[in-house]
Each structure stands twice: as structure tokens, then as C-alpha cells.
């Protein structure tokens, strides 16, 4: 609660100071913001406190915003806030507040205002010096289907240009299609409740000769899943060669992953059961270069 809220509730500033003193039941998180217990605050309480410190109009961005949008992104470092340009910003431990004339329209999640996914990812990436880390952060909203590359480029173009050269370079080099497909496939697996597969493998015979590729592969039972069906390095018929070895193969398109994930999950679960009951084919799988790093 803020001091103003406490005053309206009949608690004087003097009493608040005493309750927040050594051994008291409350603790002060920021100037003018009090936690009504003397325990280690949760992340959510810290978010409320940061918003209470900087007032109406502040928007949470960075890793906390991505997490609020459903991204598996650790949010245990500094809280990143965007505040209106007229606000006075003072350094506070655990909070990084940036004034901006481009305050985004917040997305309310459980009553807290968060920046949209594209803005949140770029706010994180702008402060990163490592290109590999920048790529990882930029692929997160793509992987989880929260925005596309065009939205990231538009957000980057509309914002301040200083210090964005590396972000721009990495973003232009990203191919979003396989990243988005992989994210959609992961969500189908969550529905099917299957053990984790090996991703992106080349399947070979006992002599090491290539038979075909699988986007996901369960090695113990010989189950292959291809969700990016189409002509590739080996032509458009490698699925026939895979099936001829006795591999149980599930094929679908990215559109099916997006539009009918429940149906794909059911087919995948049935194929898993079938592969578990049949002899494993005499093949082995070799990992290919991964297509994305957002998982």
C-alpha cells in the first residue's frame, strides 16, 4: 500500500514508520510504498510495489511482461518499467525505470499492466551485448506465437535507434517460419502428454546411409513426426522411405498445428501407442543443426 492509501485508512505516517521499524510487522519496499508484512516479498508483490513507486501510467516490460504473456522466461532479475516522459526517475535497487515518449498501450494480466510481447522482447534485447543472447530473446515471442518478425521490425523502427545496430542485424537474419512451427509443435506435445522427443534428426540405416528427416523422433520406439512437410534436400518422398523401414510416421502441416492442435495431438498419441507395440526398426538418428533456440 502507498502512504496515501494508509492515511486514508486512518494510519498516520508516524505509526507507519513505527510499524516498519526494526522488529516491526511491516517493511518498506520503496519510498512511500509499504508491504503489510515483514516477510520476503514475492515477485508479484515487487511488481505492485514498483508500480506504486512510479505511479499511474507505468508499464511493466522485459522478462516479467514476456512471462505474463505465457512465455517460459525467467523473471528474477531487475524489474523493467516504462514510465511517461514527464516522470522523475531515481535509481532504485531491483528496478530499472526508463522514461519514454512512446508508452505502449498496456495489456492487463491479473490486474497488472504489461507491455505487448514485441516491445517487451526488444526492451530486453536492446540492453544485451551478446548476439547469441539477443537472438534468443528475439525468438521467444516468435516461438510462442505472440507476434511475427514484421511486428518486431516495426517496433524497432519506431523506437530510439541508438544502440540498436546489433539487434537490427540479428533480427534481419532470423527466419521465423521454423521457429514458429517448433513452438506450435511443443504446444501439441503438451496436449498429447508424451515423453520429450529428440528434435530435428536425420534417420539413417545401419550402414549410415540417409533415409530421411524427422522434426521429432522418439528413439526408444522408432516413432517419427514430420510437421514441416514439403520438398526438401531429399525431395518430397522421404516419408515413403521412412515408412518402408517400419518406422511409425505421423505427418501434418504447420497449418494443422495452428488450427487443429487437438486432432494432431490425438493422432500423435495413437501413433505412440502403435509404435510401442511394434518392433523397433533397425535405424539410428543423427541430430541436425537446431533451427531455433527459444525452447
C-alpha positions, 0 to 999 in steps of 0.5 A: 500500500502507498502512504496515501492509501494508509492515511486514508485508512486512518494510519498516520505516517508516524505509526507507519514508520513505527510499524516498519521499524526494526522488529516491526510487522511491516517493511518498506519496499520503496519510498512511500510504498509499504508491504503489510508484512515483514516477510520476503516479498514475492515477485508479484508483490515487487511488481505492485510495489514498483508500480506504486513507486512510479505511479499511474501510467507505468508499464511493466516490460522485459522478462516479467511482461514476456512471462505474463504473456505465457512465455517460459522466461525467467523473471528474477532479475531487475524489474523493467518499467516504462514510465511517461516522459514527464516522470522523475526517475531515481535509481532504485535497487531491483528496478530499472525505470526508463522514461519514454515518449512512446508508452505502449498501450498496456495489456492487463494480466491479473490486474497488472499492466504489461507491455505487448510481447514485441516491445517487451522482447526488444526492451530486453534485447536492446540492453544485451551485448551478446548476439547469441543472447539477443537472438534468443530473446528475439525468438521467444515471442516468435516461438510462442506465437505472440507476434511475427518478425514484421511486428518486431521490425516495426517496433524497432523502427519506431523506437530510439535507434541508438544502440540498436545496430546489433539487434537490427542485424540479428533480427534481419537474419532470423527466419521465423517460419521454423521457429514458429512451427517448433513452438506450435509443435511443443504446444501439441506435445503438451496436449498429447502428454508424451515423453520429450522427443529428440528434435530435428534428426536425420534417420539413417540405416545401419550402414549410415546411409540417409533415409530421411528427416524427422522434426521429432523422433522418439528413439526408444520406439522408432516413432517419427513426426514430420510437421514441416512437410514439403520438398526438401534436400531429399525431395518430397518422398522421404516419408515413403522411405521412412515408412518402408523401414517400419518406422511409425510416421505421423505427418501434418502441416504447420497449418494443422498445428495452428488450427487443429492442435487437438486432432494432431495431438490425438493422432500423435498419441495413437501413433505412440501407442502403435509404435510401442507395440511394434518392433523397433526398426533397425535405424539410428538418428543423427541430430541436425543443426537446431533451427531455433533456440527459444525452447 
